[in-house]
Amino acid sequence: GLNLLSLAEAGLGAKIAGRVVEVLLIALVAYMMWELVSIFVSRWMAAEGGHSDTTGADVGGGDAGGVGLSRTATLLPIIRGTAKFLIVTVSIIMVLNNWGVNIGPLLAGAGVIGLAIGIGAQTLVKDIVSGLFFLVDDAFRVGESIDVGGTMGNVEKISLRSLRLRHHRG
């Protein structure tokens, strides 16, 4: 009982094709922004004298520790991760909106869930705020040798919540 000719005359095929083209354009713009962020951060890291990977490996001066990277080179991997997360999130919301999904309740629900997680995860929030203060105060940098509560090592990676140290013996 499905009349394909009447569906084509009603413009359903054109509507579907138009939505597919819009989704492809959203994906193309998101991909271009993703690549721009990657290129921008990689070049900035190279200009700062750091490595463009996210691990921070082989930074510093070997066993004795090093001078460390600049504050900018320490923050760049965090900026890259945040920018890429925002690109993916906004792209998904735009695609859902294109498909006719009402995104207002989704955004409101995300806000309520975010508030509940924020209240329930106070330790996580406290760790993130402490991490932000460490980064803003420039307490230490990737590549520096530090002593944290009796544990010594070179800083390999800094994120908002954690710090990765490598002992001088590996």
C-alpha positions in Angstrom: 0.0 0.0 0.0 3.0 2.3 -0.3 2.9 4.6 -3.3 6.5 5.8 -3.9 5.4 8.1 -6.8 3.1 10.1 -4.5 5.8 10.3 -1.8 8.3 11.7 -4.4 5.7 14.2 -5.6 5.1 15.3 -2.0 8.7 16.3 -1.8 9.7 13.7 0.8 12.8 12.7 -1.1 13.9 16.3 -1.5 13.4 16.9 2.3 15.4 13.8 3.2 18.2 14.7 0.7 18.3 18.2 2.1 18.6 17.0 5.7 21.4 14.5 4.7 23.2 17.3 2.9 22.9 19.6 6.0 24.2 16.8 8.3 27.1 16.2 5.9 27.9 20.0 6.0 27.8 20.0 9.8 30.1 17.0 9.8 32.4 18.7 7.3 32.6 21.9 9.3 33.2 20.0 12.6 36.0 18.0 10.9 37.6 21.2 9.6 37.4 22.8 13.1 38.8 19.6 14.6 41.8 19.7 12.2 42.3 23.4 12.7 42.5 22.9 16.5 44.9 20.1 16.0 47.1 22.1 13.7 47.0 25.2 15.8 47.9 23.4 19.0 50.6 21.3 17.4 52.3 24.4 15.8 52.0 26.4 19.1 53.5 23.4 21.0 56.4 23.3 18.5 56.9 27.0 18.9 57.0 26.6 22.7 59.6 23.9 22.3 57.3 21.1 23.6 56.0 18.0 22.0 52.7 18.0 20.2 51.5 14.7 21.6 49.3 14.5 24.6 51.5 12.3 26.7 54.3 14.8 27.4 56.8 12.0 27.2 60.5 12.7 26.8 60.2 16.2 28.2 62.8 17.7 30.4 66.4 16.8 31.1 66.5 13.1 31.8 67.4 11.8 35.2 68.1 15.2 36.8 64.9 16.7 35.7 64.7 19.7 33.5 63.7 23.3 33.3 60.2 22.2 32.2 58.0 23.6 29.5 56.5 27.0 29.5 53.1 27.5 31.1 51.5 27.8 27.6 53.0 24.4 26.6 51.7 22.9 29.8 48.2 24.2 29.2 47.9 23.4 25.4 46.9 19.7 25.7 44.1 20.7 28.1 43.0 23.5 25.7 43.1 21.0 22.8 41.0 18.4 24.7 38.4 21.0 25.8 38.1 22.5 22.3 37.6 19.0 20.7 35.0 18.1 23.3 33.1 21.3 22.5 33.3 20.7 18.8 31.8 17.2 19.1 29.1 18.2 21.6 27.9 21.2 19.5 28.0 19.1 16.3 25.8 16.4 17.9 23.4 19.0 19.2 23.2 20.6 15.7 22.6 17.2 14.0 19.8 16.3 16.5 18.2 19.7 15.9 18.4 19.1 12.2 16.6 15.8 12.6 13.8 17.5 14.4 14.7 16.6 17.9 13.7 19.3 20.4 17.0 20.1 22.0 15.6 22.5 24.6 14.6 19.7 27.0 18.0 18.0 26.3 19.9 21.1 27.3 17.8 21.7 30.4 18.2 18.0 31.4 21.9 18.3 30.8 22.0 21.3 33.1 20.0 19.5 35.9 22.2 16.4 35.5 25.3 18.6 35.6 24.1 20.2 38.8 23.3 16.8 40.4 26.8 15.5 39.4 28.4 18.7 40.7 26.7 18.3 44.1 27.3 14.5 44.3 30.9 14.8 43.1 32.3 17.5 45.4 35.6 15.8 45.7 36.0 15.7 41.9 35.0 19.4 41.7 37.5 20.2 44.5 40.3 18.3 42.6 39.5 20.2 39.4 39.5 23.6 41.2 42.8 22.7 42.8 44.2 21.6 39.4 43.1 25.0 37.9 44.9 26.8 40.7 48.0 24.8 40.3 48.0 25.6 36.5 47.1 29.3 37.0 49.7 29.8 39.8 52.3 28.0 37.6 53.3 25.8 40.6 55.0 23.3 38.3 55.3 22.5 34.7 55.6 19.5 32.4 59.3 18.3 32.5 60.1 19.7 36.0 61.3 17.5 38.8 59.2 17.9 41.9 58.7 16.3 45.3 55.1 15.6 46.3 54.7 14.2 49.8 57.9 12.2 49.7 57.4 11.0 46.1 59.9 12.5 43.7 59.8 12.5 39.9 59.6 14.4 36.7 56.2 15.7 35.7 55.1 13.8 32.6 51.5 15.1 32.2 49.2 17.5 33.9 45.5 17.4 33.6 42.8 19.3 35.5 42.5 16.5 38.0 45.7 14.5 38.0 49.4 14.8 37.7 51.6 12.0 36.3 55.1 11.7 37.7 57.9 9.4 36.5 60.5 8.4 39.1 64.1 9.0 38.1 64.6 5.2 37.9 61.6 4.9 35.5 
